[in-house]
């Protein structure tokens, strides 16, 4: 089951076919588009969480955050 969050007037989820990808929907999930194609630096997503102006993503490479609605991801440093 893909992890999904509501973010503004979009739904954002981890792709059910490729957990390195992030997808979004603007029509309540009827259709989905790829927002982030993945990166070996970020790894495979396991969880998403909305945190104010950020989206947090847990991956097999650590905790990442996005301030661009999931278009780009940065490692959350300790």
C-alpha positions as CSV (number, residue, x, y, z in Angstrom):
1,X,0.0,0.0,0.0
2,X,1.5,3.3,-1.0
3,X,1.9,6.0,1.7
4,X,-0.1,9.1,0.8
5,X,-0.6,12.6,2.3
6,X,-2.8,15.5,1.5
7,X,-0.7,18.6,0.8
8,X,-2.5,21.8,0.0
9,X,-5.0,20.9,-2.8
10,X,-2.9,17.9,-3.9
11,X,-2.5,14.3,-2.9
12,X,1.1,13.1,-2.8
13,X,2.2,9.5,-2.5
14,X,5.0,7.1,-2.8
15,X,4.6,5.3,-6.2
16,X,3.2,1.9,-5.7
17,X,5.3,0.6,-8.6
18,X,8.6,2.2,-7.7
19,X,9.3,3.4,-4.2
20,X,12.0,5.8,-5.4
21,X,9.4,7.9,-7.1
22,X,6.9,10.5,-5.7
23,X,3.6,11.0,-7.5
24,X,0.8,13.6,-7.1
25,X,-2.8,14.0,-8.0
26,X,-4.9,17.1,-8.3
27,X,-8.2,15.3,-8.8
28,X,-8.7,13.3,-5.6
29,X,-6.6,10.4,-6.9
30,X,-8.3,9.6,-10.2
31,X,-5.1,10.2,-12.1
32,X,-1.5,10.4,-10.9
33,X,1.6,12.1,-12.3
34,X,5.3,11.7,-11.4
35,X,6.7,14.6,-9.5
36,X,10.1,13.1,-8.5
37,X,11.8,10.4,-10.5
38,X,14.1,9.3,-7.7
39,X,17.8,9.3,-7.0
40,X,20.4,6.9,-5.7
41,X,21.3,9.5,-3.1
42,X,17.8,9.6,-1.7
43,X,16.9,5.9,-2.0
44,X,13.6,4.2,-1.6
45,X,10.8,6.0,0.3
46,X,9.1,4.2,3.1
47,X,7.0,7.0,4.7
48,X,5.8,10.5,4.0
49,X,4.6,13.2,6.5
50,X,3.4,16.7,6.1
51,X,5.2,19.1,8.5
52,X,4.0,22.6,7.9
53,X,5.8,24.0,4.9
54,X,7.9,20.8,4.5
55,X,7.2,17.3,3.5
56,X,9.3,14.7,5.4
57,X,10.3,11.5,3.7
58,X,11.8,8.5,5.4
59,X,14.0,6.5,3.1
60,X,16.5,3.6,3.3
61,X,19.2,6.4,3.2
62,X,17.8,8.5,6.1
63,X,15.3,11.3,6.8
64,X,14.8,13.8,3.9
65,X,12.8,17.0,3.6
66,X,11.3,18.8,0.7
67,X,10.2,22.5,0.6
68,X,9.1,22.1,-3.0
69,X,6.1,19.8,-2.6
70,X,8.2,16.8,-3.3
71,X,10.1,18.0,-6.4
72,X,13.5,18.0,-4.7
73,X,14.8,16.3,-1.5
74,X,17.5,17.2,1.0
75,X,19.0,15.1,3.8
76,X,17.9,16.2,7.2
77,X,21.2,16.6,9.1
78,X,21.4,15.8,12.8
